[in-house]
Amino acid sequence: MSGLQSLQQLPQALRRFERQHCVIDRRLEQEIWGQRFPNPIGLAAGFDKDAVAVPALAAMGFGFLEVGTVTPKPQSGNPRPRLFRHRELHSLQNAMGFNNAGMESLSRRLAQNWPPPVPVGINVGKNRQTELMSAGEDYRTLVRRLKEHASYFVINISSPNTPGLRDLQQGETVAGLLDICLEETEAPVLVKLSPDMEDDEAVALARAAVEAGAAGLILTNTTVNYSLVPEPQATGGLSGRVLRRRSFELLKAVASEVYGRCILVSVGGIESASDVYARLRAGAHLTQIYTSLIYGGSLLVRRLNEELLDLLEGDGVRNVASAVGLDV
Ligand SMILES: Cc1cc2nc3c(=O)[nH]c(=O)nc-3n(C[C@H](O)[C@H](O)[C@H](O)COP(=O)(O)O)c2cc1C
């Protein structure tokens, strides 16, 4: 992150970085919610929580960025250590707990780099101190304060690291939170779900969210299924290769119910262009990565885009938009 921030101070170096990383090709583009997404590979929430590196991350070749999770007030998150590698499994385990500089800081940062080169979604969450009963007020405050700078919002109710947060994953509760956010903004509002529920539960929740006006769903957050790793830490959610299968499964289950009625964003263990391609075919318009970027480095984004084009060509599929939903 500090390297990316330094890069932003050096316009020529930033342009060179951009030339090295960006794949510009009309076949990768989609228009969604009236906005142009230059490619379907986005940066998942939690990497640039405070939007300090938006220009550099856009120059890394992402088709869109998701900043946050941001909370109304700044908070320091959980005590360290709170981030671990399961290196041989290309996976991570994190218990960050929404460490972030708060919405005022985020708003300033986004205003500084306005308009951004690619769509920037804002992932919002409640402060740890806020009672679950009052969570809606935190979401309202966030959306009201940040709406000028959001390509879309994400209601995060699926992080395992804020006590009780996942209890908000109930149909009526989600509908209530969506109502609150939609009262405050015309921007698309999405809901990010956990992989740790039964398929039918997730499908019911997805249906409730869509009926309450969700413009999309993000599947999935990290998992607390610790049987996936031989030596789990005591707390924190798992991401990366160990999450790949479950995240894909849940996408397919949810797509079978709501595909065509909202935009699906697939995240969890994506590390190759064939992962991206399979998620698109299964009904996702967009994908996101986090853990594979940590293990693969910045040029991964370029590789995913280039190889995705090869896969499309190999199958005689005209463009990304035509790949979406082919297997649904
Ligand atoms: C260190 C770390 C911090 C994260 N922070 C957030 C967060 O603040 N909000 C959120 O919605 N997801 C957060 N996530 C989850 C990711 O956005 C993503 O859903 C998950 O890691 C699965 O994708 P991956 O397998 O490509 O990493 C975080 C993940 C990691 C590894």
The ligand as a Tripos MOL2 file, in Angstrom:
@<TRIPOS>MOLECULE
LIG
   31    33     1     0     0
SMALL
NO_CHARGES

@<TRIPOS>ATOM
      1 C1         -7.3430   -9.0610    4.9970 C.3       1 LIG1
      2 C2         -8.7500   -9.0780    4.4730 C.ar      1 LIG1
      3 C3         -9.6180   -8.0490    4.8330 C.ar      1 LIG1
      4 C4        -10.9380   -8.0560    4.3580 C.ar      1 LIG1
      5 N1        -11.7530   -7.0170    4.7000 N.ar      1 LIG1
      6 C5        -13.0280   -6.9960    4.2150 C.ar      1 LIG1
      7 C6        -13.8890   -5.9190    4.5170 C.ar      1 LIG1
      8 O1        -13.5140   -4.9580    5.1810 O.2       1 LIG1
      9 N2        -15.1590   -5.9740    4.0290 N.ar      1 LIG1
     10 C7        -15.6210   -7.0100    3.2510 C.ar      1 LIG1
     11 O2        -16.7840   -6.9860    2.8150 O.2       1 LIG1
     12 N3        -14.8060   -8.0350    2.9300 N.ar      1 LIG1
     13 C8        -13.5320   -8.0440    3.3910 C.ar      1 LIG1
     14 N4        -12.7120   -9.0930    3.0580 N.ar      1 LIG1
     15 C9        -13.2530  -10.2020    2.2410 C.3       1 LIG1
     16 C10       -12.9320  -10.0330    0.7650 C.3       1 LIG1
     17 O3        -13.5270   -8.8510    0.2500 O.3       1 LIG1
     18 C11       -13.4380  -11.2500   -0.0330 C.3       1 LIG1
     19 O4        -14.8410  -11.3370    0.0760 O.3       1 LIG1
     20 C12       -12.8280  -12.5570    0.4590 C.3       1 LIG1
     21 O5        -11.4840  -12.3720    0.8310 O.3       1 LIG1
     22 C13       -12.9150  -13.6650   -0.6200 C.3       1 LIG1
     23 O6        -12.1720  -13.3270   -1.7670 O.3       1 LIG1
     24 P1        -10.6850  -13.9070   -2.0500 P.3       1 LIG1
     25 O7        -10.7580  -15.3810   -1.8640 O.co2     1 LIG1
     26 O8        -10.3750  -13.4750   -3.4430 O.co2     1 LIG1
     27 O9         -9.7820  -13.2550   -1.0490 O.co2     1 LIG1
     28 C14       -11.3860   -9.1100    3.5110 C.ar      1 LIG1
     29 C15       -10.4990  -10.1240    3.1620 C.ar      1 LIG1
     30 C16        -9.2010  -10.1220    3.6170 C.ar      1 LIG1
     31 C17        -8.2680  -11.2360    3.2150 C.3       1 LIG1
@<TRIPOS>BOND
     1     1     2 1
     2     2     3 ar
     3     2    30 ar
     4     3     4 ar
     5     4     5 ar
     6     4    28 ar
     7     5     6 ar
     8     6     7 ar
     9     6    13 1
    10     7     8 2
    11     7     9 ar
    12     9    10 ar
    13    10    11 2
    14    10    12 ar
    15    12    13 ar
    16    13    14 ar
    17    14    15 1
    18    14    28 ar
    19    15    16 1
    20    16    17 1
    21    16    18 1
    22    18    19 1
    23    18    20 1
    24    20    21 1
    25    20    22 1
    26    22    23 1
    27    23    24 1
    28    24    25 2
    29    24    26 1
    30    24    27 1
    31    28    29 ar
    32    29    30 ar
    33    30    31 1
@<TRIPOS>SUBSTRUCTURE
     1 LIG1         1 GROUP 0 **** ****
